Amino acid sequence: MASRMTPTYSIKEAQKRFPALVRRVEQGRFARIKRRGKPAVLVIGTGQLKVMMETAEILADPDAMKAIRDAEGGKVEKWYSPADLLD
């Protein structure tokens, strides 16, 4: 998620730099906004949010997690490519 390299803005700075902040998060990066010197929010783009939600959904699915563990353990008979799954 957000790393130490994530810039942190005060609310006033974020307001001044809002167009640049939006461009940053649209590119898949994060921005922190602080209130009274303390972190208040983490701004992420919709694309990154979608990825995080899909990951959480997979992690919450016991069948998907079993399939991942089986694949990592070499317990699968056949590997499928994304193209195979679209047919």
C-alpha positions as CSV (number, residue, x, y, z in Angstrom):
1,M,0.0,0.0,0.0
2,A,1.3,3.5,0.7
3,S,5.0,3.6,1.3
4,R,7.3,6.0,3.0
5,M,7.7,7.7,-0.4
6,T,4.0,8.7,-0.4
7,P,3.9,12.5,-0.2
8,T,1.9,14.0,2.7
9,Y,0.0,17.2,2.3
10,S,-1.8,19.5,4.8
11,I,-5.4,20.1,3.9
12,K,-4.4,23.6,2.7
13,E,-1.5,22.2,0.5
14,A,-3.9,19.6,-0.9
15,Q,-6.4,22.2,-1.9
16,K,-3.7,24.3,-3.6
17,R,-2.3,21.2,-5.5
18,F,-5.5,19.4,-6.1
19,P,-5.2,19.0,-9.9
20,A,-1.7,17.5,-9.5
21,L,-2.8,15.3,-6.6
22,V,-5.6,13.9,-8.8
23,R,-3.2,13.2,-11.6
24,R,-0.9,11.4,-9.2
25,V,-3.6,9.1,-7.9
26,E,-4.9,8.5,-11.4
27,Q,-1.5,7.1,-12.2
28,G,-1.9,4.5,-9.4
29,R,0.0,6.3,-6.7
30,F,-1.2,7.5,-3.3
31,A,-1.2,10.8,-1.4
32,R,-1.7,11.3,2.3
33,I,-3.5,14.3,3.7
34,K,-3.0,15.4,7.3
35,R,-5.2,17.5,9.6
36,R,-3.5,19.3,12.5
37,G,-0.3,17.5,11.8
38,K,-1.7,14.0,12.0
39,P,-2.5,11.7,9.1
40,A,-6.3,12.0,8.3
41,V,-6.8,10.3,4.9
42,L,-5.1,8.3,2.2
43,V,-6.2,9.3,-1.3
44,I,-6.2,6.5,-3.9
45,G,-7.4,6.3,-7.4
46,T,-10.4,4.3,-8.5
47,G,-8.2,1.9,-10.5
48,Q,-6.1,1.1,-7.4
49,L,-9.2,0.8,-5.2
50,K,-10.7,-1.7,-7.7
51,V,-7.5,-3.8,-7.6
52,M,-7.5,-3.8,-3.8
53,M,-11.2,-4.8,-3.6
54,E,-10.6,-7.6,-6.1
55,T,-7.6,-8.9,-4.1
56,A,-9.7,-8.8,-0.9
57,E,-12.5,-10.7,-2.6
58,I,-10.0,-13.4,-3.7
59,L,-8.4,-13.6,-0.3
60,A,-11.9,-14.0,1.3
61,D,-12.8,-16.9,-1.1
62,P,-11.8,-20.3,0.5
63,D,-12.0,-22.0,-2.9
64,A,-9.8,-19.4,-4.6
65,M,-7.3,-19.6,-1.8
66,K,-7.1,-23.4,-2.0
67,A,-6.6,-23.2,-5.7
68,I,-3.7,-20.7,-5.2
69,R,-2.1,-22.9,-2.5
70,D,-2.4,-25.9,-4.8
71,A,-0.9,-24.0,-7.7
72,E,2.0,-22.8,-5.5
73,G,2.5,-26.3,-4.2
74,G,2.6,-27.8,-7.6
75,K,-0.6,-29.7,-7.1
76,V,-2.3,-28.7,-10.3
77,E,-2.6,-31.0,-13.4
78,K,-2.8,-28.2,-16.0
79,W,-2.0,-24.6,-16.1
80,Y,-4.4,-22.2,-17.8
81,S,-3.5,-18.9,-19.5
82,P,-5.8,-16.0,-19.3
83,A,-6.6,-16.6,-23.0
84,D,-7.7,-20.2,-22.1
85,L,-10.2,-18.8,-19.6
86,L,-11.8,-16.4,-22.1
87,D,-12.8,-19.2,-24.5
